[in-house]
Amino acid sequence: MVQGVVAGNVQLRTCPNLHSTELPPGGVCLSVPHIYQMEDWDCGLACSRMILKFIHPETDDESPKFDEICKKLGFGESIWTIDLAHLMVQFNVKHQLYTITLGVDPTYQEVDYYINVMKSEFVSEQQRVNNLFASAARRGIQVEKRSVTIAEIEHHLCGQNPAIVLVDNTILQCEWCRSESNWQKGCGDCFPLSHSRKGGSFVGHFIVLCGFDKTKNRFLYRNPGISQELCCCSFSNLDEARQSHGTDEDILFIYR
């Protein structure tokens, strides 16, 4: 694995699976390892594993410990961004969660995606998540209610820091996968056959932002829903996907 690069600060190097040989001046590519999700609901956990392996690349596979902590936190198969922040606390990873909703938006009980994802009753899951937000400070979870800008995301990545982002998978489009066979299968699909829902109703999906190409206004990201190790989307496409109703504009900044 190569180290993350910031043009102008360190020597440019190639990035694994990067389509161009090098990033141009102003480009960033962090060596976040790619981990494929195992189920149709655990994209957030796969992203968390990528982060932990990026932060501590020398460590062995800690799956038993990881699984044990997930079980202790008790989120089951209904995983919210604040659950991922809570998970980072358990591994002593510095983080900052930004969201426009401190809790569960009650209108989500009318959204098909949330109805299908919540295995338990909406009210009980809403209470669990709201309680987690209410006790965030005591638990060591760093949360701030506000939106973030593209410029702030760029600045964060320039500090050699990745981010986990909740996006609407029906909107997110990888520009590389669109031109390859992966797009025919449904680029970034977190759920079976979700390619047919492109442009349809909201489908939540977590990805890891790991770089950008300023000259082409593209973000680089790891998508746990596909085997393609590196994907890219336009700045405007990411903004649309992460600001779609259902995401709360959740973004989890990770610090090394």
N, C-alpha and C positions, 0 to 999 in steps of 0.2 A: 504494500500500500504506500502511496506517496503521501506526503504531508499536505495539509490544506495550503492553498496559495493565495496571496494577495499581490497582484501586480504592483510594482513600485516599492513594495516593502521587502519582498524576498524574490529569489529567482523563480521564473516561471517553470512549471513542470507539467507533464501530462497528467490527466485525471483518468482513472479507470473508466473505460467505456465511453469516454468523451468522443463525440463524432469528429471534432476538429483536433488537430495535433496538439495545439496549445490554446489556452485562453488568451485573448488579446489584452493589452494594457487596461487595467481597471477591472479585470475579471477575477472571480473567486471560485475555487472548487475545494471543498473540504472532503477529506478521505473518510467519509461515513460509510461503513460497511453495509452491504445490502442484505436484508433478511426478509425472506418471503413469509407472508402470513400463513398460518396453518388452517384457519377456519374462516367462515364468511363474516365473522364478527370481531376478530382479534387484530385488525389493522393497527389499532392504537398500541397494543402490546408489542407488535412487531416493530413499530416505530420506536418504542421505548427501549427495546433490546438493541436496536441500531445505535441509539444514543449512548447507552451504557457501554457498548463495545467500543464506540468512538472515544468516550471519555477515558476508559480503562482498557486499551487494546492489548495489554499484556496479560490480562486475566483469562483464566480458563472459562469454559462454558459454565455459567452459574444457573442453568435452567432449574435445578431443584430448589435453589434459594429463591429465584425469581418467582417460580410457581407458588412456593410457600407464602411469600409476601403477598402475592395477588390474592391468594385464598384468605389470608388474614384481613386484607382490606375489604373483602366482601362485596366487590362490585359485580361478580358473576360475569354474565355475557353482555351486560348493559354498561358500557364503558364511556364515561364522559371525560372531557378534557381535564377537569379538575381531578379526576381519578388518576390521570397520568402525572399531573403535578404532585399529587400525594405519593405516587410511586417514586418520583424523583427524590422526594424527601427521605424515603426509606433507604435510598442509596447515596444520600448526602450529595446530591447533584444540585448545584446552584441553578436557580430558574426564576422566571417571572411569567406569570400567566396574565394575558390581557384578554378581556371579554367585554361585551357591551351589556351582558345580562348576568347579574350575580345570583344565579340560581337557575331554575327551570322556567322557561317561558310557558305560561299556562296554555297559550294557543297551540303548543305542540301536540296537545292531545287530539287535535284535528288533523295532524300531519301523518300520512300513511306510514312513512318511514319510522317515526317514533312509536307508532302503534305496533308495528311489526317487531321492532328491535326490543322494546320493553317486554321482557318475558313475564315480569310481575305486573301488578296493577299500576297504572300511571300515577295515581295519587301516592302510593307507597314509594315509588322510585323518585317522584318529585320531592317527597319529604327527605329521603336519603341524601339527595344531591343538595337540596337547600340547607340541610344541617351541616353538610361538609363545607359549604361556602361560609356559613355562619361561624364555624369553628376553625376556619382556615388559618388565621393568625396563630392560634394556640397550637395548631398542628405543624406549624412551620411552612405552610403553603403561602407563597407570595402571589397575591392577586391584586390586580388594579382594573377598575371598570373604565375602559376607554377603547377607542379604536386605535390602530397603529397604521402608519403610512408606509408606502413603498420605500420611501427614503429611510425610514427607521429600520425596516427589514434589511435593506442594503447595508446600513451602518452596522447592524448586529452581525451580519455575515462577515463583514470586513474585519471584525474582531476575532475571526476564526471560530465563531459560534454558530451552531445549527439551530433550527427551530422546528417544532412539530406544529403542523397547521391542520385545522379541520376545514375541509372543502366540500362543496357539492360536487359529487363525482359525475353528475349528469352534465356539468359545465366544463370541468377541467379537461383540457386537451393537450396531450404531449405532441409537440410539433415533429418530433422524430418518429414516434410510433405511428403517427398518422400516415407516414409515407412508407411504412413497413407492414409486414404481415401481422404484427401485434395488433394494429388498429382494427384489422378485420375480426379479431377475437374480442375486441373491446379493451382499449387501452385503459389500464388503471381500474379495471372492474373489481370492486370489492365483493360483489355478489354475483352468482351465476346469472348469465343472460342479461346483465345490466347494460350491455351495449345497446340493447333494444330500447333502453330507457333514456338514451342520450337526448337531452332536450325535454325530457319528461319531468316527473315529480322528483322532489329532493331525495338524494341518496348521500348520506354522510360518509366521509372517508378521511382517514388521517394519512398525511404524507410528511416526509422530512425534507425541509429546505436545506440544501447543502452548498449553494453557490449561485452565482449569476454571471451573465455576460452583458456588460453595460453597453457594448457597441451594438448589440442586437436586441437590447431590452428583453432579455430572457432570464428566467430563474431556472436553476438546476435543482432537481429533487429526486429523492429515492421514493419509489412507490411500492409498498409491500404487497400490493395486489397483483403484481406481474413479475415475471422473471427478469425482464429488462432491468439492468442494474441502474442505469441513469436515464432520467427523463428531463425534458425541458418544456416550459410553457412561457408564453409572453407575459410581461408584467400585467397587462390589462386583463388577460385571461385568469391569472391567479387572483387578481383583485375581484373579478366577477364571481369566481368560484368560492372564495373565502368570505364574501360579503352576502352570499345568497341567504335568503330566509331559512333558518334551520341551523346555521353555523354559529350564531351569536358572535361572529367574527373572532372566534377563539384562536389564539396563537400562543404557543408556549415557547418562550425564549429560553434556550439552554446556554449556560456559561461553563467554559472549561475551567 
